[in-house]
């Protein structure tokens, strides 16, 4: 589950992985720009995006 918090009212919003952030807060209807992610996921982020040091990149 991904957790978001509304910066306006403090509501904690949980959504399943793969589901985008809600467009509005369900409690106060604040816009998505006021909703921020609490848990950023596992360390290291996504893999395979071409970043990182050259020795860690996979060759094509």
C-alpha positions, 0 to 999 in steps of 0.5 A: 500500500502507498500512503499519502497525507493531505497537507490541508487537513492531515488525512492519511490516504492509503491506495494499493500499489499501481493505483495513482494518487487520488485527484482530491482529498476524500475528506476536505476535497483539497487538490492533488497538489496538496497531497504528498507521499509518506512512504517512498518505497524500497531503497534504491528506487526503480531499476533499469532506467539507465541511471547510475554509475557505468559499471552498474548499467547493463549493456544493451 
